[in-house]
Amino acid sequence: MQDAVLAMLAKEPSHGYHLHARLRRGLGPLGESMNRGQIYVTLARLERAGLVVCERADGLPERPERKIYALTPAGQRRVAAWLAEVGWPKPDLAEFHLKLAAAAAARLADPVELVAAQRRELLRHLREVQRAALAEPSGSPAAPLLEGVTLRLRADLRWLDVCERAWSGAGHGTEDG
């Protein structure tokens, strides 16, 4: 969650309410249960870590002062590192989806390129697991585990195909609404 919040701030400084709305929109139906308080707790942690700074903005008479959050240079470096990170297993598909949405929204990276980098990493792991499975003796107790890892990798690769098709469409994820 912290990295997604930072990436959303890379587009422009924002207040917590706006960040919450953008994250919920980025997750679609999965974001419906996102608690607004989570965003404020996350922002406070990021501020303590020196990744964001907070300024007070004069509000309208009916609204109190609002806190506007912006990235620090350290926050910008962390976003860049997060976007460059590829790996497996990544059990949280929503986090990867938010990475794609945030990268597109802030024009930090091409989501299709992020998908391609993730695919290369998964294919590398798949080759390693397949080699290990071939090296196992028949009836090995490790065989079911290796088969499970192979199935998981293949499913993740199919999901990346779906992501690539979705993000290859013109304008996906670049509008903030």
N, C-alpha and C positions, 0 to 999 in steps of 0.2 A: 504494500500500500504506500509506503514512504516514497519509493522510487516513482510510482505513478503520480503521486501528488507533486513531486519535484518536477517531473516532466511536464505536467500541466502548467506549472508556473513558468516553464521555459518559454512558453508562448507570450505570456504577459503577466505582470503582477496581478494578484487577484485577492479577493476576500474568501473566507471559508465557504460561505453559502454558494458562491459561484463555482468554486472548485467541486463542491459536493454535487451540484447539478451536472457539471461536465463529466464527472466520473460516473454518475448514475446513467447518463445518456450513453457514455462509452460502453457500459456493460449491458445495456438493454435490460431485458427482464431480470437478469441476474443482479442488477444493481438496485432493484426495488427494495431490497432489505437493508441496503447500506444506511447505516446510522449517521446522521449529520454530526453527532458528537465525536465519532471516530475521526472525522476530518480535523476537528479542532484539537483533539489530543495529538494527532499526528503532526499537525503544524507546530504545536508547542514543543514536541520532541525534536523536530527538525530545527526549530529556532535555538533550542538549547545545544544542539550539535553544531551550530554555526553554519547550517546549510541554507537557511532562509533568514531574512530580516523582516521585521514587522514595523510598519508605520501606521499612525492613526490618520484616517482621512475624515475630514469634516463631513458629517452626514446631513441629511435633510432634517428639518425641524422635528418631523415625526419619527425619525430614526436616530438612535444614538450614534456616537462615533463608531466607525467601522475600522477594523484592522485590515490593512492591505499587506499581503505577504509577497516578497520578491526573493529570487534566488541570489545567493552570494556567489562569488567565484568558486568556492568549494562546492556549492550546490550544483553549479553548472558542470563542474568536473565529474561529480557523481552521476548526473544525468547522462553525460557522454559515456561514462564507464558502463552504466546500466544498459544503455542502448547497444553497446558493443558486446555485451555479455551473451554468450550462447552456452547452452549446456543441457544436460539431461541427467537424471530425470527432473523434469519440471512438472510436478503434479498439479500445479495451479494454472490451468488453462486461462482462467480469467486474468491472471497477472500478465501472461504473454499477450493476450488480446489488448489489455490496457497499454502495454508497451507499444503495440502497433498504433492504437488510437492516439496516444500521446505524441508519438513520433510524427504522425501525419498532421495532427492539429497544430503543433508548434513548428512544423516543417523542419524538424531536427534530423530526420532520416527518412528514407523511402521504406515504407512498411514491406514492400515486396522484397527489397534487399535484406531486411531483417529476417523475413521468412526463409529466404534462400540460405542465409548464414546458419539458421537453426536447422534447416534440412541437411546441409553438409555435415553438421555435427551429429545429427541422428543417423545419417548414413554411415558415418565413421564408426559409431557405436554398434550399428547393426552388423557391419562387417566383422568387428571384433567378436561379437557374441556368436555369430555364425561359425567363425573359425573355432571358437572355444567349444561349441556344440559338436562340431565335427571331430574334435580331438578327444571328446569324452568317450569312454568305453560304453558299449551297449549295456543298458540297464543301470547306468550310473544314477545315484540319487540326486545329482545336480541337474540331470536332464530336464525335469519339469520346471525348474527355476529358469534355466536357459531358454526353454520354449516360452515361458511366460514373458521374459524380457524381450524375446524376439517379437511376440505378438503385440506387446505394448509399443515397441518401436514402430512396427508397421502401422498400428492404429494412429500413432502420433504423426507419422509421415502422411497418412491419408488426411488427417485434420489440417496439416500444413498445406496440402493441396487446396482444401476448402478456403483456408485463409488467403492463399495466393490469388485464387479466383475472385474472392470478395474484394481484396485490396487492389487488384489490377484494374477494377472499374474506375472510370473517371470520377474524381472528386470524393471518393469514399474517405471518410475520416478527416477531411480537411475543413469542414464547416463546423463552426461552434454553435450554430443555431441560434 
